[in-house]
Amino acid sequence: MNKNNKKSVGFILLDIFYITMAILPLGVGILLKLISTPPSDGGVTISGARVFWHIDISSSNFLDIFITEAQINSVLVIITILFVCLFLTHGLKQKIWLKRQHLAEIIIEKVDSMVADNMGEPFKAFPPFIIAIMALSAFSSLITLLGLFPPTSDINIVGGWAILVFIIITYYKMKCGLGYYIGGFMKPVFILAPINAIGEFATPVSMAFRHYGNVMSGAVISVLVSYFLGQFSTLLFGDGAISVFQVGLPAILSLYFDIFSGCLQAFIFAMLTMLNISTAFDADEYERRKKKKLEKKPKR
């Protein structure tokens, strides 16, 4: 690193600030969990996200509002991702002089290539959206390594992502006109319209339950295996003995379910998002309608 690229004190302090702000939300989540977790009776406990606050608005004919552990952790993950991105993009120059810039450029190039290969030219502006989905999903699953409840284990969180993707899918289907969109339900024959309508709304449901089911099942399997290994150790060596069978195997399962499977599900969700959006858009029909409109437009 030459003198022109030497880090200033202000640059280093800003780096420290970004790193601290990326770690701080996770620390807040751990502290909140320690404070709010009730004493355990030593048995196995499998439950959903804890409810922190309940706002009763039933008198106004609306459903009550629940602030859950999944929502809090999801916000904390978003804040962490924000400051990780700020750290990776801090000090970017045309000529690479930071190792983090290498990493940032590799990530961007890979996602750009993935979007270009799976979605095509009409969707060249989609890489930021796709990388945001992958980062949010992966980080939401990985925080279970810190003992935090993963938001991807809550169907409400993943369902919200799927609904957002469904809205984008519908938007691109309707770019060719409302009549073309409704006509799509009549193909190949009009009698299949009810089945096609069910299939239309099945897309976000399948995306949400696939992601949620894989992450949640992995967490349940890990807890059950760890519990029964502990019970087996107690059966062989008696109470108070070290649970030797809980050493090793639960950690290996955690590596698979929490790291590999969590990142894999993030990738699959992003791939399904790209494929469902790109296949929903009929580029040829859109260009034909656009050309027809231009031909009808009076020449000045």
C-alpha positions as CSV (number, residue, x, y, z in Angstrom):
1,M,0.0,0.0,0.0
2,N,1.6,3.3,-1.1
3,K,1.4,6.6,0.6
4,N,-1.5,7.8,-1.4
5,N,-3.6,4.8,-0.3
6,K,-2.6,5.0,3.3
7,K,-5.5,4.8,5.7
8,S,-6.2,8.0,7.6
9,V,-7.2,8.0,11.3
10,G,-10.7,9.1,10.3
11,F,-10.9,6.3,7.8
12,I,-9.9,3.7,10.5
13,L,-12.3,5.2,13.0
14,L,-15.2,5.0,10.5
15,D,-14.3,1.4,9.8
16,I,-14.4,0.6,13.5
17,F,-17.8,2.4,13.8
18,Y,-19.2,0.3,10.9
19,I,-17.9,-3.0,12.4
20,T,-19.2,-2.1,15.9
21,M,-22.7,-1.2,14.5
22,A,-22.8,-4.5,12.6
23,I,-22.0,-6.5,15.7
24,L,-24.1,-4.4,18.2
25,P,-27.6,-5.5,16.9
26,L,-26.6,-9.2,17.4
27,G,-25.4,-8.4,20.9
28,V,-28.7,-6.7,21.6
29,G,-30.5,-9.8,20.4
30,I,-28.5,-12.1,22.6
31,L,-29.0,-9.8,25.6
32,L,-32.8,-9.6,24.9
33,K,-32.9,-13.4,24.7
34,L,-31.1,-13.9,28.0
35,I,-33.4,-11.4,29.8
36,S,-36.6,-12.8,28.3
37,T,-36.0,-16.6,28.4
38,P,-37.8,-18.3,31.3
39,P,-35.9,-20.8,33.4
40,S,-35.7,-24.3,31.8
41,D,-36.8,-27.5,33.5
42,G,-34.2,-29.5,31.7
43,G,-36.5,-31.1,29.2
44,V,-36.7,-30.5,25.5
45,T,-38.6,-27.4,24.3
46,I,-39.6,-26.8,20.8
47,S,-41.7,-23.6,20.3
48,G,-42.1,-20.8,17.9
49,A,-41.1,-17.2,18.3
50,R,-41.8,-15.7,21.7
51,V,-44.3,-12.8,21.9
52,F,-42.7,-9.7,23.5
53,W,-45.6,-7.3,23.2
54,H,-49.3,-7.7,22.6
55,I,-51.3,-4.7,21.5
56,D,-55.0,-5.3,21.9
57,I,-57.0,-3.5,19.2
58,S,-59.9,-5.9,19.0
59,S,-62.3,-3.2,19.9
60,S,-61.7,-1.5,16.6
61,N,-62.6,-4.6,14.5
62,F,-59.0,-5.3,13.6
63,L,-56.7,-8.2,14.6
64,D,-54.5,-7.7,17.6
65,I,-50.9,-6.7,16.9
66,F,-48.1,-9.0,18.1
67,I,-44.4,-8.0,18.3
68,T,-42.5,-11.3,18.3
69,E,-39.0,-12.5,18.6
70,A,-38.9,-13.2,14.8
71,Q,-39.8,-9.6,14.0
72,I,-37.2,-8.1,16.4
73,N,-34.5,-10.4,15.1
74,S,-35.4,-9.7,11.5
75,V,-34.9,-5.9,12.2
76,L,-31.6,-6.6,13.9
77,V,-30.4,-8.7,10.9
78,I,-31.4,-5.9,8.5
79,I,-29.3,-3.4,10.6
80,T,-26.4,-5.8,10.6
81,I,-26.5,-6.3,6.9
82,L,-26.7,-2.5,6.4
83,F,-23.5,-1.8,8.3
84,V,-21.7,-4.8,6.7
85,C,-22.5,-3.3,3.3
86,L,-21.3,0.1,4.4
87,F,-18.1,-1.5,5.7
88,L,-17.5,-3.4,2.4
89,T,-18.1,-0.3,0.3
90,H,-16.2,2.1,2.4
91,G,-13.2,3.5,0.6
92,L,-13.9,2.1,-2.9
93,K,-11.7,3.4,-5.6
94,Q,-11.3,2.8,-9.3
95,K,-8.0,1.0,-8.6
96,I,-8.4,-1.7,-6.0
97,W,-6.4,-1.0,-2.8
98,L,-8.4,-2.8,-0.2
99,K,-9.0,-6.6,0.3
100,R,-12.7,-5.9,1.1
101,Q,-13.1,-4.3,-2.3
102,H,-12.0,-7.6,-3.9
103,L,-14.7,-9.4,-1.9
104,A,-17.4,-6.8,-2.7
105,E,-16.6,-6.9,-6.5
106,I,-16.6,-10.7,-6.5
107,I,-20.0,-10.7,-4.9
108,I,-21.4,-8.1,-7.3
109,E,-20.0,-9.9,-10.3
110,K,-21.4,-13.3,-9.3
111,V,-24.8,-11.9,-8.6
112,D,-24.8,-9.9,-11.9
113,S,-23.9,-13.0,-13.8
114,M,-26.5,-15.1,-12.1
115,V,-29.3,-12.6,-12.8
116,A,-28.1,-12.2,-16.5
117,D,-28.1,-16.0,-17.0
118,N,-31.5,-16.7,-15.3
119,M,-33.5,-13.5,-16.0
120,G,-32.1,-11.9,-19.1
121,E,-31.6,-8.4,-20.4
122,P,-35.1,-7.0,-19.3
123,F,-34.1,-7.6,-15.7
124,K,-30.6,-6.2,-15.6
125,A,-31.6,-3.8,-12.7
126,F,-32.5,-6.8,-10.5
127,P,-29.1,-7.8,-8.9
128,P,-29.5,-5.5,-5.8
129,F,-32.9,-7.0,-5.1
130,I,-31.7,-10.6,-5.5
131,I,-28.6,-10.1,-3.4
132,A,-30.8,-8.4,-0.7
133,I,-33.0,-11.5,-0.6
134,M,-30.1,-13.9,-0.4
135,A,-28.3,-11.8,2.3
136,L,-31.5,-11.4,4.4
137,S,-32.3,-15.1,4.2
138,A,-28.8,-16.3,4.9
139,F,-28.1,-14.0,7.8
140,S,-31.6,-14.8,9.3
141,S,-30.7,-18.5,9.3
142,L,-27.1,-18.1,10.5
143,I,-28.0,-16.1,13.6
144,T,-29.1,-19.4,15.2
145,L,-25.4,-20.1,15.6
146,L,-25.5,-17.3,18.3
147,G,-28.5,-19.0,20.0
148,L,-31.0,-16.5,18.5
149,F,-34.3,-17.5,17.0
150,P,-33.9,-17.5,13.2
151,P,-36.6,-15.4,11.5
152,T,-36.7,-17.9,8.7
153,S,-38.3,-20.4,11.2
154,D,-41.3,-18.1,11.3
155,I,-43.8,-18.6,8.4
156,N,-45.0,-15.0,8.9
157,I,-41.6,-13.6,8.0
158,V,-40.9,-15.9,5.0
159,G,-44.5,-15.5,3.9
160,G,-44.0,-11.7,3.8
161,W,-41.0,-12.2,1.4
162,A,-43.1,-14.5,-0.8
163,I,-46.0,-12.0,-1.0
164,L,-43.5,-9.3,-2.1
165,V,-42.2,-11.6,-4.8
166,F,-45.8,-12.5,-5.8
167,I,-46.6,-8.8,-6.2
168,I,-43.6,-8.3,-8.5
169,I,-44.6,-11.4,-10.5
170,T,-48.1,-10.0,-11.0
171,Y,-46.8,-6.6,-11.9
172,Y,-44.6,-8.1,-14.7
173,K,-47.5,-10.3,-15.9
174,M,-49.7,-7.2,-16.2
175,K,-47.2,-5.2,-18.1
176,C,-48.7,-6.8,-21.3
177,G,-52.2,-5.6,-20.3
178,L,-55.0,-6.6,-18.0
179,G,-56.7,-8.6,-20.8
180,Y,-53.5,-10.5,-21.6
181,Y,-53.1,-11.3,-17.9
182,I,-56.7,-12.6,-17.5
183,G,-56.4,-14.5,-20.8
184,G,-53.5,-16.4,-19.4
185,F,-55.8,-18.2,-17.1
186,M,-57.7,-19.6,-20.1
187,K,-54.7,-21.3,-21.6
188,P,-54.6,-23.9,-23.1
189,V,-58.4,-24.2,-22.7
190,F,-60.8,-22.0,-20.8
191,I,-62.0,-25.0,-18.7
192,L,-58.7,-25.0,-16.9
193,A,-59.1,-21.4,-15.6
194,P,-60.0,-22.4,-12.0
195,I,-56.9,-24.7,-11.9
196,N,-54.7,-22.0,-13.3
197,A,-56.0,-19.5,-10.8
198,I,-55.2,-21.9,-7.9
199,G,-51.7,-22.4,-9.4
200,E,-51.2,-18.6,-9.6
201,F,-51.7,-18.2,-5.8
202,A,-49.9,-21.5,-5.1
203,T,-46.6,-19.8,-6.1
204,P,-46.1,-17.7,-3.0
205,V,-47.5,-20.4,-0.7
206,S,-45.1,-23.0,-2.1
207,M,-42.1,-20.6,-1.9
208,A,-42.9,-19.7,1.7
209,F,-43.5,-23.2,3.0
210,R,-40.5,-24.7,1.2
211,H,-38.2,-22.2,2.8
212,Y,-39.8,-22.2,6.2
213,G,-40.2,-26.0,6.3
214,N,-36.6,-26.8,5.5
215,V,-35.2,-24.3,8.1
216,M,-37.7,-25.2,10.8
217,S,-37.2,-29.0,10.3
218,G,-33.5,-28.7,10.6
219,A,-33.8,-26.8,13.9
220,V,-36.2,-29.4,15.3
221,I,-34.0,-32.3,14.2
222,S,-30.9,-30.7,15.9
223,V,-32.8,-30.1,19.2
224,L,-34.2,-33.6,19.3
225,V,-30.9,-35.3,18.4
226,S,-29.1,-33.3,21.1
227,Y,-31.7,-34.1,23.7
228,F,-31.8,-37.8,23.1
229,L,-28.0,-38.1,23.1
230,G,-28.0,-36.4,26.5
231,Q,-30.7,-38.8,27.7
232,F,-28.6,-41.7,26.4
233,S,-25.5,-40.5,28.2
234,T,-27.5,-40.2,31.5
235,L,-28.9,-43.7,31.0
236,L,-25.4,-45.2,30.6
237,F,-23.4,-43.1,33.1
238,G,-26.0,-41.8,35.5
239,D,-27.1,-38.3,36.6
240,G,-24.4,-35.7,37.0
241,A,-22.1,-37.4,34.5
242,I,-20.7,-35.5,31.5
243,S,-23.0,-36.0,28.4
244,V,-20.2,-37.5,26.3
245,F,-22.6,-38.3,23.4
246,Q,-23.6,-34.7,23.1
247,V,-20.0,-33.8,22.1
248,G,-19.3,-33.8,18.4
249,L,-22.5,-35.0,16.6
250,P,-24.7,-32.0,17.5
251,A,-22.0,-29.7,16.3
252,I,-21.7,-31.5,13.0
253,L,-25.5,-31.3,12.6
254,S,-25.4,-27.6,13.4
255,L,-22.8,-27.1,10.7
256,Y,-25.1,-28.8,8.2
257,F,-28.5,-27.4,9.2
258,D,-27.5,-23.9,10.4
259,I,-24.7,-23.1,7.9
260,F,-25.0,-25.2,4.7
261,S,-28.7,-25.7,4.7
262,G,-29.4,-22.1,5.7
263,C,-27.3,-20.7,2.9
264,L,-28.6,-23.3,0.4
265,Q,-32.2,-22.3,1.2
266,A,-31.3,-18.6,0.7
267,F,-29.9,-19.5,-2.7
268,I,-32.9,-21.6,-3.7
269,F,-35.3,-18.9,-2.6
270,A,-33.4,-16.4,-4.7
271,M,-33.3,-18.7,-7.7
272,L,-37.1,-19.3,-7.5
273,T,-37.6,-15.6,-7.3
274,M,-35.6,-15.0,-10.4
275,L,-37.3,-17.8,-12.4
276,N,-40.8,-17.0,-11.3
277,I,-40.4,-13.3,-12.2
278,S,-38.6,-13.8,-15.5
279,T,-41.1,-16.5,-16.7
280,A,-44.0,-14.2,-15.8
281,F,-42.9,-11.6,-18.3
282,D,-43.6,-12.2,-22.0
283,A,-41.0,-9.9,-23.5
284,D,-42.1,-10.6,-27.1
285,E,-45.7,-9.7,-26.4
286,Y,-44.6,-6.6,-24.5
287,E,-42.4,-5.4,-27.4
288,R,-45.3,-6.2,-29.9
289,R,-47.8,-4.1,-27.9
290,K,-45.2,-1.3,-27.4
291,K,-44.6,-1.2,-31.2
292,K,-48.3,-1.2,-31.9
293,K,-48.8,1.8,-29.6
294,L,-46.0,3.7,-31.3
295,E,-47.6,3.0,-34.7
296,K,-50.9,4.4,-33.5
297,K,-49.4,7.5,-32.0
298,P,-49.8,10.4,-34.4
299,K,-46.6,11.7,-36.0
300,R,-45.8,15.3,-35.3
